[in-house]
Amino acid sequence: MSIRAWPVTGRQTASVSNQYDAVVVGAGPNGLTAAAAIARAGRRVLVLEAGPTIGGGTRTKALTRDGFLHDLCGTVIAMTRAPAFAGLDLEPHGLHLVTPDLALAHPLDDGRAGVVSRDWTITGESLGADADTWSRAFRPFSDNLEVLMQELSGPIVHAPRHPLRLARFGVAALLPATAYARRFHEAPARALFAGLAAHAILPLEHVTTTSFALLLGATAHADGWPFARGGTQRVSEALASIVTSAGGEIVVDRVVRNHSDLPAAPATLLDTSARDALDIAGDAIPQRVARSLRRFRPGPAAFKLDYALSAPVPWTAPPCRHAGTVHLGGTFEEVAAGERETARGGHPDRPFVLVTQPSLFDSSRAPNGLHTLWAYCHVPNGSTVDMTERIEAQIERFAPGFRDVVLERAVTTPAMFAADNRNEIGGDIGGGALDGLQLLARPRLALDPYRLAAGVYLCSASTPPGAGVHGLCGAAAAKRALRRELRG
């Protein structure tokens, strides 16, 4: 794999090479996926990355102590059957997945925990009287996950290939989680559903929050929620290996501020925020499109903690000790209250906390016998409030003695997210707010939302289907560029 640094000597020029078919700005998972698709189609592609390393939101570093590997942003690869990654065959390029025994656990104060497993019996046993209702809610989508992923992996404005199956999902998905959850009668199922829905980073009273719960729950039941062995940096490295083995070039430390910083090419694909896309493409973008991009709003932010631990987290509920992901927030009502307060600009005393514990399943993440932990909560965009004590109180609530196993912690504030990655405006790790039309029209309502102008495409998480370690946004933009500017 050949990745080279751009020698910065005075003003950067566009003379990287004489001729490319496509230039991709940004080497996050979407930019690299787009470049891989274009390179494998036999076109000459150049990737320009502003930072010193590739990866964007899929990078791994020793944030606490030497030997402890922490994912900077994305960690769980929930959509392994997403058509982008599934079609690239990443394993020969170094990506190996490890799948936890349980995808997800959600503990309660009484010691019970609802779980999501690929074994429906195990899930059912944790949910008691709601087991059959849960199965009826999720199994139709889990059993037909590839079809569902194909339908939901592009813009909302399209002709569905499986209209009846999509309609079944759509009718339920449009409901607020608060309405859909009424079919569950006991606390474990209601809480488990609330945690899945809270990935929307919206109040659970908001329409479409059920769509997040159903899609994420279906992926967890079908394939589990795996980790990349060695960290999500391995995803980036595997994608880069595909790009370079197919003849593409990757250059790091190359900042692109405007179109004059780019070599000439028929197609330019921008794995950037909508704001940066406007700056780079400039007058090439029609005014009506530019107005939509200016109106595109960032979403809430994340406040994240990474831990080096002397032992596994001492969870009270035994299922949490076998789960890759743990949702902390208590009952449905507590999770809903916390997300509602965050949406109003507040900072809940008991935030909904998303936790992953990859070292339980991947020994390469920490020295022998030691462990890592990744945890974050939602906060208002640009928040400066330190949520460390509140996050740790939630962990201690369900794992008394947790602080006793902490060797060291690393804090990532919204400002630190934004400084590390220009796409994460104000600490928004989701590529833009998911409320209103921005869920369905990212970054604008159009038959082809990726194409900003002739030869200019946006391929970041600000396009459909949004954030996640799946590469779908990049694959969709590349597909359209190959059909138009790069055909023949």
CORCORZI-V421187 format. One line per field, one symbol per residue. psi: psi as a letter, one per 40 degrees, with the letter a starting at -180 (. if undefined). A space follows every 50 residues. Layout:
BEGIN
psi: ???
END
This chain:
BEGIN
psi: hhhiihhhgahiiefdidhidihhhhfadddddddddddeeeihihhhhd ieiidbegihigdcihehhhhdchdhgdgdehddddeegedeeehhihhi dhdiihiideeihiihiehddddddeebeedddddddddddddfdddddd deeaidgihidgdddddddddddeiiddddeeeheidddddddddddeee fiieehieddddddddddddddeigiihheiedddddddddddddeeiih hifghhdadeeiihidhhhhgiiddddddddbedhiddddddddehiiai iihihhihieiihgidhdddeehdhhhheaiddddddddddddeeagidg ihhhhigdedegeeeiiheiiiihiiihiiheiehheddddddddddegh edddehdiihhhidddddddhdegheeheeeiieiaeeddgheihidged hdihehihfaeeiieaiigeeddddddddddddcdei.
END
